[in-house]
């Protein structure tokens, strides 16, 4: 005879096996001023300091809004008003400092200070814009897309 809790235990075990794996954290929102949102899996939520970001997340800022993000490799990104920024791919090995970081700035402005990933692998960090692809090689930079190019 089985103990009474067997059915419940089996259900918990089956649910944990069937549960999808969570994406790894890519970054954390440090600052969110004004209308800042994150779109993930078709849902849009207000971004708040402390929120974790994942590859595939889309960050948007409204007029008079700003956001600051710190990535796992200590790259720091600041987003200006009316910006749309996509974390297309982010992989980082905290032991070897190797990985890949691809982002897409489709409108607005961003400033970036690169972290350990670009120092270890100079070709590993790229930022796409509507007109170019920037390869980041251990530096800091500012990009602004004029409204007539959006």
N, CA, C and O of each residue as an XYZ file, in Angstrom:
600
protein
N       0.843     -1.169      0.000
C       0.000      0.000      0.000
C       0.893      1.240      0.000
O       1.906      1.288      0.698
N       0.508      2.234     -0.787
C       1.275      3.466     -0.890
C       0.853      4.459      0.186
O      -0.312      4.487      0.581
N       1.775      5.259      0.652
C       1.398      6.307      1.605
C       0.425      7.285      0.954
O       0.386      7.390     -0.272
N      -0.338      7.981      1.733
C      -1.349      8.911      1.235
C      -0.749     10.030      0.385
O      -1.393     10.493     -0.556
N       0.440     10.464      0.688
C       1.038     11.590     -0.026
C       1.674     11.185     -1.345
O       2.203     12.049     -2.045
N       1.648      9.907     -1.716
C       2.300      9.446     -2.931
C       1.762     10.169     -4.166
O       2.542     10.629     -4.999
N       0.457     10.272     -4.289
C      -0.140     10.923     -5.462
C       0.291     12.379     -5.568
O       0.613     12.848     -6.660
N       0.302     13.089     -4.469
C       0.719     14.487     -4.474
C       2.193     14.598     -4.813
O       2.588     15.499     -5.554
N       3.021     13.695     -4.282
C       4.451     13.729     -4.571
C       4.708     13.456     -6.039
O       5.556     14.104     -6.652
N       3.988     12.508     -6.606
C       4.140     12.188     -8.015
C       3.744     13.387     -8.863
O       4.408     13.689     -9.855
N       2.673     14.072     -8.487
C       2.239     15.260     -9.217
C       3.301     16.354     -9.163
O       3.594     16.971    -10.187
N       3.877     16.605     -8.002
C       4.918     17.621     -7.860
C       6.134     17.251     -8.696
O       6.711     18.106     -9.369
N       6.529     15.974     -8.657
C       7.663     15.517     -9.446
C       7.383     15.691    -10.934
O       8.250     16.175    -11.662
N       6.210     15.315    -11.402
C       5.858     15.452    -12.818
C       5.812     16.918    -13.230
O       6.259     17.268    -14.322
N       5.281     17.767    -12.379
C       5.210     19.198    -12.691
C       6.601     19.805    -12.776
O       6.855     20.652    -13.632
N       7.508     19.381    -11.897
C       8.851     19.950    -11.932
C       9.623     19.466    -13.154
O      10.448     20.206    -13.688
N       9.377     18.258    -13.601
C      10.041     17.761    -14.799
C       9.519     18.474    -16.033
O      10.293     18.793    -16.936
N       8.207     18.733    -16.085
C       7.594     19.342    -17.257
C       7.807     20.844    -17.318
O       7.611     21.443    -18.376
N       8.199     21.466    -16.227
C       8.354     22.921    -16.202
C       9.507     23.342    -17.102
O      10.573     22.727    -17.060
N       9.318     24.374    -17.911
C      10.395     24.814    -18.787
C      11.518     25.454    -17.982
O      11.287     26.037    -16.923
N      12.725     25.336    -18.495
C      13.873     25.958    -17.838
C      13.772     27.467    -17.984
O      13.341     27.960    -19.026
N      14.158     28.193    -16.971
C      14.140     29.654    -17.028
C      15.384     30.156    -17.743
O      16.467     29.588    -17.606
N      15.215     31.224    -18.505
C      16.353     31.833    -19.192
C      17.301     32.416    -18.149
O      16.889     32.836    -17.068
N      18.551     32.428    -18.501
C      19.526     32.989    -17.579
C      19.418     34.502    -17.542
O      19.049     35.144    -18.525
N      19.745     35.048    -16.398
C      19.714     36.497    -16.235
C      20.833     37.110    -17.057
O      21.976     36.656    -17.004
N      20.500     38.136    -17.810
C      21.483     38.870    -18.598
C      21.881     40.159    -17.892
O      23.044     40.560    -17.922
N      20.906     40.804    -17.255
C      21.144     42.121    -16.675
C      20.129     42.417    -15.589
O      19.190     41.655    -15.357
N      20.346     43.550    -14.927
C      19.437     44.045    -13.901
C      19.157     45.516    -14.184
O      20.066     46.277    -14.514
N      17.897     45.908    -14.053
C      17.529     47.317    -14.183
C      18.024     48.032    -12.933
O      17.664     47.655    -11.818
N      18.843     49.055    -13.110
C      19.354     49.830    -11.976
C      18.551     51.110    -11.785
O      18.298     51.532    -10.656
N      18.148     51.730    -12.907
C      17.400     52.985    -12.852
C      16.265     52.916    -13.865
O      16.474     52.481    -14.998
N      15.083     53.332    -13.477
C      13.939     53.435    -14.389
C      13.156     54.677    -13.992
O      12.456     54.692    -12.980
N      13.287     55.718    -14.806
C      12.641     56.986    -14.522
C      11.612     57.280    -15.601
O      11.940     57.273    -16.788
N      10.381     57.535    -15.209
C       9.328     57.808    -16.177
C       8.711     56.510    -16.681
O       8.609     55.526    -15.947
N       8.303     56.527    -17.950
C       7.637     55.386    -18.574
C       8.676     54.449    -19.186
O       9.106     54.645    -20.323
N       9.076     53.433    -18.424
C      10.053     52.438    -18.881
C       9.376     51.075    -18.796
O       8.809     50.717    -17.763
N       9.440     50.315    -19.895
C       8.785     49.017    -19.898
C       9.686     47.944    -20.487
O      10.640     48.223    -21.213
N       9.345     46.698    -20.144
C      10.028     45.520    -20.669
C       8.966     44.663    -21.344
O       7.917     44.379    -20.766
N       9.254     44.261    -22.565
C       8.373     43.337    -23.270
C       9.068     41.977    -23.324
O      10.206     41.850    -23.777
N       8.334     40.958    -22.841
C       8.875     39.596    -22.811
C       7.735     38.641    -23.125
O       6.680     38.689    -22.492
N       7.949     37.785    -24.095
C       6.967     36.759    -24.472
C       5.591     37.368    -24.728
O       4.570     36.816    -24.319
N       5.580     38.509    -25.408
C       4.314     39.137    -25.777
C       3.651     39.940    -24.682
O       2.597     40.531    -24.915
N       4.228     39.983    -23.496
C       3.659     40.767    -22.404
C       4.526     41.975    -22.125
O       5.754     41.895    -22.169
N       3.890     43.084    -21.840
C       4.602     44.324    -21.545
C       4.346     44.690    -20.093
O       3.199     44.779    -19.656
N       5.444     44.905    -19.339
C       5.317     45.256    -17.924
C       6.186     46.475    -17.631
O       7.176     46.725    -18.319
N       5.811     47.215    -16.622
C       6.614     48.368    -16.197
C       7.928     47.867    -15.608
O       7.945     46.927    -14.813
N       9.020     48.500    -16.005
C      10.339     48.133    -15.478
C      10.595     48.906    -14.191
O      10.294     50.095    -14.086
N      11.152     48.206    -13.226
C      11.483     48.812    -11.940
C      12.916     48.433    -11.570
O      13.402     47.375    -11.971
N      13.591     49.291    -10.809
C      14.941     48.926    -10.352
C      14.916     47.578     -9.647
O      14.041     47.306     -8.826
N      15.889     46.743     -9.980
C      15.976     45.408     -9.413
C      15.404     44.324    -10.311
O      15.671     43.142    -10.094
N      14.618     44.705    -11.323
C      14.066     43.714    -12.244
C      15.180     43.053    -13.038
O      16.111     43.716    -13.496
N      15.074     41.738    -13.197
C      16.044     40.987    -13.983
C      15.629     40.983    -15.449
O      14.443     40.890    -15.769
N      16.613     41.086    -16.334
C      16.382     41.068    -17.768
C      17.000     39.818    -18.369
O      18.000     39.302    -17.870
N      16.393     39.337    -19.449
C      16.829     38.117    -20.106
C      17.088     38.386    -21.579
O      16.603     39.378    -22.122
N      17.853     37.507    -22.233
C      17.979     37.619    -23.688
C      16.590     37.557    -24.319
O      15.747     36.759    -23.910
N      16.366     38.398    -25.308
C      15.064     38.482    -25.957
C      14.198     39.604    -25.439
O      13.218     39.968    -26.089
N      14.528     40.169    -24.284
C      13.739     41.270    -23.729
C      13.882     42.525    -24.577
O      14.946     42.805    -25.130
N      12.783     43.275    -24.666
C      12.758     44.555    -25.376
C      12.469     45.633    -24.340
O      11.451     45.581    -23.650
N      13.370     46.613    -24.231
C      13.171     47.723    -23.308
C      12.749     48.946    -24.096
O      13.320     49.245    -25.145
N      11.753     49.650    -23.593
C      11.263     50.862    -24.233
C      11.152     51.968    -23.199
O      10.758     51.736    -22.056
N      11.508     53.174    -23.621
C      11.339     54.344    -22.756
C      10.428     55.332    -23.459
O      10.480     55.473    -24.681
N       9.601     56.010    -22.698
C       8.710     57.020    -23.250
C       9.379     58.385    -23.259
O      10.552     58.508    -22.907
N       8.633     59.413    -23.661
C       9.179     60.766    -23.625
C       9.575     61.128    -22.186
O       8.892     60.741    -21.237
N      10.634     61.839    -22.034
C      11.117     62.263    -20.712
C      11.397     61.075    -19.784
O      11.269     61.203    -18.566
N      11.772     59.936    -20.338
C      12.049     58.736    -19.547
C      13.480     58.278    -19.793
O      14.074     58.569    -20.831
N      14.024     57.550    -18.807
C      15.392     57.047    -18.903
C      15.496     55.719    -18.171
O      14.707     55.420    -17.274
N      16.495     54.923    -18.575
C      16.735     53.648    -17.897
C      18.234     53.399    -17.826
O      18.984     53.813    -18.710
N      18.660     52.727    -16.782
C      20.043     52.299    -16.614
C      20.071     50.813    -16.330
O      19.326     50.321    -15.482
N      20.938     50.091    -17.043
C      20.997     48.636    -16.956
C      22.438     48.215    -16.699
O      23.362     48.777    -17.286
N      22.634     47.232    -15.827
C      23.956     46.651    -15.614
C      23.884     45.177    -15.983
O      23.059     44.433    -15.453
N      24.761     44.760    -16.900
C      24.808     43.379    -17.361
C      25.717     42.549    -16.461
O      26.493     43.093    -15.675
N      25.614     41.239    -16.584
C      26.363     40.305    -15.746
C      27.875     40.481    -15.865
O      28.597     40.196    -14.909
N      28.371     40.939    -17.006
C      29.817     41.146    -17.189
C      30.242     42.542    -16.759
O      31.393     42.928    -16.960
N      29.323     43.304    -16.168
C      29.516     44.665    -15.694
C      29.482     45.698    -16.819
O      29.901     46.838    -16.617
N      28.990     45.319    -18.002
C      28.688     46.330    -19.023
C      27.535     47.163    -18.493
O      26.625     46.643    -17.848
N      27.577     48.449    -18.766
C      26.517     49.354    -18.308
C      25.935     50.078    -19.506
O      26.666     50.610    -20.341
N      24.603     50.095    -19.583
C      23.898     50.732    -20.689
C      22.906     51.735    -20.106
O      22.153     51.428    -19.182
N      22.924     52.942    -20.672
C      21.957     53.973    -20.302
C      21.098     54.254    -21.529
O      21.622     54.472    -22.622
N      19.784     54.249    -21.348
C      18.851     54.510    -22.437
C      18.189     55.860    -22.233
O      17.757     56.192    -21.129
N      18.113     56.641    -23.314
C      17.482     57.950    -23.255
C      16.000     57.875    -23.573
O      15.445     56.785    -23.710
N      15.349     59.047    -23.692
C      13.920     59.091    -23.997
C      13.601     58.510    -25.386
O      14.434     58.531    -26.293
N      12.391     57.999    -25.520
C      11.864     57.472    -26.784
C      12.787     56.434    -27.409
O      13.061     56.475    -28.608
N      13.262     55.508    -26.588
C      14.225     54.509    -27.042
C      13.592     53.125    -27.055
O      12.749     52.795    -26.220
N      14.020     52.328    -28.023
C      13.659     50.903    -28.083
C      14.963     50.132    -28.234
O      15.702     50.321    -29.200
N      15.240     49.254    -27.259
C      16.509     48.525    -27.167
C      16.194     47.049    -26.954
O      15.452     46.693    -26.038
N      16.760     46.191    -27.802
C      16.493     44.761    -27.737
C      17.769     44.015    -27.323
O      18.822     44.194    -27.936
N      17.672     43.187    -26.292
C      18.776     42.295    -25.917
C      18.585     41.040    -26.766
O      17.869     40.120    -26.371
N      19.219     41.009    -27.914
C      19.004     39.890    -28.831
C      19.664     38.600    -28.339
O      19.072     37.523    -28.415
N      20.872     38.717    -27.844
C      21.616     37.541    -27.386
C      22.555     37.983    -26.272
O      23.210     39.021    -26.373
N      22.612     37.192    -25.220
C      23.559     37.478    -24.145
C      23.987     36.174    -23.512
O      23.179     35.467    -22.910
N      25.258     35.860    -23.652
C      25.864     34.686    -23.034
C      27.151     35.161    -22.379
O      27.958     35.847    -23.006
N      27.339     34.792    -21.111
C      28.544     35.224    -20.406
C      28.970     34.152    -19.424
O      28.186     33.723    -18.577
N      30.222     33.721    -19.542
C      30.804     32.762    -18.613
C      31.579     33.578    -17.575
O      32.592     34.198    -17.895
N      31.101     33.572    -16.345
C      31.717     34.406    -15.310
C      33.114     33.934    -14.911
O      33.859     34.681    -14.276
N      33.473     32.714    -15.273
C      34.802     32.199    -14.964
C      35.822     32.605    -16.026
O      36.899     33.106    -15.701
N      35.477     32.388    -17.293
C      36.417     32.671    -18.388
C      36.232     34.056    -18.989
O      37.100     34.545    -19.712
N      35.096     34.690    -18.689
C      34.716     35.996    -19.239
C      34.485     35.933    -20.745
O      34.584     36.953    -21.426
N      34.184     34.767    -21.265
C      33.877     34.607    -22.676
C      32.374     34.575    -22.869
O      31.622     34.304    -21.933
N      31.937     34.856    -24.107
C      30.520     34.810    -24.413
C      30.191     35.623    -25.640
O      31.031     35.831    -26.515
N      28.954     36.079    -25.691
C      28.460     36.840    -26.842
C      27.366     37.786    -26.368
O      26.542     37.421    -25.529
N      27.360     39.009    -26.908
C      26.387     40.028    -26.538
C      25.987     40.769    -27.811
O      26.788     41.506    -28.386
N      24.744     40.568    -28.245
C      24.195     41.260    -29.403
C      22.973     42.045    -28.962
O      22.058     41.499    -28.346
N      22.968     43.323    -29.281
C      21.838     44.184    -28.955
C      21.404     44.923    -30.211
O      22.157     45.013    -31.181
N      20.187     45.450    -30.187
C      19.642     46.163    -31.324
C      18.970     47.436    -30.818
O      18.002     47.377    -30.059
N      19.485     48.573    -31.239
C      18.895     49.869    -30.910
C      18.094     50.304    -32.124
O      18.670     50.722    -33.128
N      16.769     50.211    -32.046
C      15.944     50.532    -33.212
C      15.488     51.983    -33.241
O      15.135     52.500    -34.301
N      15.491     52.649    -32.085
C      15.178     54.082    -32.032
C      15.698     54.652    -30.731
O      15.900     53.927    -29.756
N      15.912     55.957    -30.724
C      16.321     56.626    -29.499
C      17.820     56.746    -29.346
O      18.552     56.895    -30.324
N      18.272     56.677    -28.082
C      19.695     56.864    -27.799
C      20.137     55.940    -26.676
O      19.353     55.545    -25.813
N      21.416     55.614    -26.720
C      22.005     54.789    -25.670
C      23.456     55.177    -25.481
O      24.123     55.613    -26.419
N      23.931     55.015    -24.275
C      25.349     55.143    -23.960
C      25.758     53.823    -23.335
O      24.988     53.212    -22.594
N      26.977     53.385    -23.636
C      27.439     52.104    -23.110
C      28.876     52.195    -22.637
O      29.725     52.807    -23.286
N      29.130     51.584    -21.510
C      30.488     51.353    -21.022
C      30.632     49.838    -21.013
O      29.925     49.143    -20.283
N      31.550     49.329    -21.828
C      31.666     47.877    -21.965
C      32.296     47.265    -20.725
O      33.015     47.924    -19.974
N      32.004     45.984    -20.536
C      32.486     45.260    -19.365
C      33.533     44.214    -19.707
O      34.269     44.335    -20.686
N      33.577     43.183    -18.871
C      34.613     42.156    -18.992
C      34.519     41.354    -20.290
O      35.538     40.893    -20.802
N      33.326     41.183    -20.820
C      33.143     40.388    -22.032
C      33.905     40.968    -23.223
O      34.588     40.228    -23.932
N      33.801     42.261    -23.452
C      34.496     42.863    -24.601
C      36.003     42.953    -24.366
O      36.777     42.988    -25.323
N      36.416     42.991    -23.124
C      37.854     43.006    -22.841
C      38.483     41.646    -23.117
O      39.603     41.568    -23.622
N      37.759     40.566    -22.785
C      38.251     39.209    -23.014
C      38.130     38.810    -24.482
O      39.045     38.205    -25.041
N      37.002     39.147    -25.104
C      36.719     38.746    -26.487
C      36.307     39.988    -27.275
O      35.119     40.308    -27.338
N      37.258     40.688    -27.872
C      36.970     41.967    -28.521
C      35.885     41.939    -29.597
O      35.255     42.967    -29.846
N      35.651     40.803    -30.237
C      34.619     40.738    -31.270
C      33.284     40.218    -30.760
O      32.386     39.959    -31.561
N      33.128     40.058    -29.461
C      31.950     39.411    -28.896
C      30.771     40.344    -28.662
O      29.658     39.863    -28.448
N      30.968     41.650    -28.694
C      29.893     42.596    -28.383
C      29.558     43.411    -29.622
O      30.428     44.045    -30.220
N      28.267     43.385    -30.002
C      27.811     44.141    -31.175
C      26.490     44.831    -30.871
O      25.621     44.280    -30.195
N      26.361     46.036    -31.380
C      25.121     46.799    -31.275
C      24.680     47.149    -32.684
O      25.407     47.810    -33.426
N      23.490     46.705    -33.050
C      22.925     47.015    -34.360
C      22.075     48.274    -34.251
O      21.432     48.518    -33.230
N      22.083     49.066    -35.316
C      21.191     50.213    -35.456
C      20.535     50.069    -36.829
O      20.906     49.168    -37.581
N      19.578     50.922    -37.181
C      18.965     50.797    -38.502
C      19.956     50.946    -39.660
O      19.676     50.482    -40.765
N      21.094     51.576    -39.434
C      22.003     51.819    -40.550
C      23.387     51.195    -40.402
O      24.179     51.257    -41.342
N      23.705     50.597    -39.258
C      25.057     50.074    -39.071
C      25.103     49.015    -37.965
O      24.142     48.826    -37.220
N      26.229     48.343    -37.882
C      26.501     47.429    -36.772
C      27.800     47.893    -36.132
O      28.826     48.006    -36.803
N      27.751     48.164    -34.825
C      28.934     48.598    -34.099
C      29.574     47.411    -33.408
O      28.898     46.670    -32.695
N      30.861     47.222    -33.609
C      31.610     46.214    -32.864
C      32.267     46.938    -31.693
O      33.032     47.883    -31.887
N      31.967     46.494    -30.494
C      32.443     47.164    -29.287
C      33.710     46.463    -28.819
O      33.712     45.256    -28.577
N      34.778     47.225    -28.694
C      36.060     46.636    -28.300
C      36.627     47.345    -27.066
O      37.620     48.068    -27.149
N      35.986     47.124    -25.940
C      36.511     47.643    -24.680
C      36.523     49.142    -24.582
O      37.580     49.737    -24.369
N      35.387     49.766    -24.731
C      35.336     51.217    -24.768
C      34.014     51.723    -24.216
O      33.204     50.959    -23.690
N      33.817     53.007    -24.345
C      32.534     53.613    -24.027
C      32.109     54.450    -25.218
O      32.942     55.041    -25.905
N      30.809     54.498    -25.457
C      30.322     55.234    -26.617
C      28.869     55.656    -26.414
O      28.184     55.189    -25.504
N      28.426     56.547    -27.286
C      27.060     57.057    -27.292
C      26.532     56.930    -28.705
O      27.234     57.263    -29.659
N      25.306     56.454    -28.855
C      24.655     56.328    -30.153
C      23.294     56.992    -30.070
O      22.549     56.786    -29.112
N      22.974     57.788    -31.074
C      21.651     58.398    -31.152
C      21.120     58.227    -32.557
O      21.817     58.519    -33.529
N      19.900     57.758    -32.671
C      19.251     57.601    -33.960
C      18.311     58.786    -34.139
O      17.338     58.918    -33.397
N      18.596     59.670    -35.136
C      17.708     60.816    -35.355
C      16.296     60.358    -35.686
O      16.110     59.292    -36.272
N      15.302     61.153    -35.318
C      13.900     60.760    -35.526
C      13.581     60.504    -36.978
O      12.709     59.682    -37.257
N      14.241     61.164    -37.929
C      13.938     60.945    -39.334
C      14.468     59.605    -39.846
O      14.137     59.211    -40.964
N      15.286     58.891    -39.057
C      15.789     57.570    -39.436
C      15.053     56.447    -38.727
O      15.373     55.276    -38.935
N      14.082     56.775    -37.899
C      13.379     55.752    -37.115
C      12.290     55.108    -37.921
O      11.593     54.224    -37.423
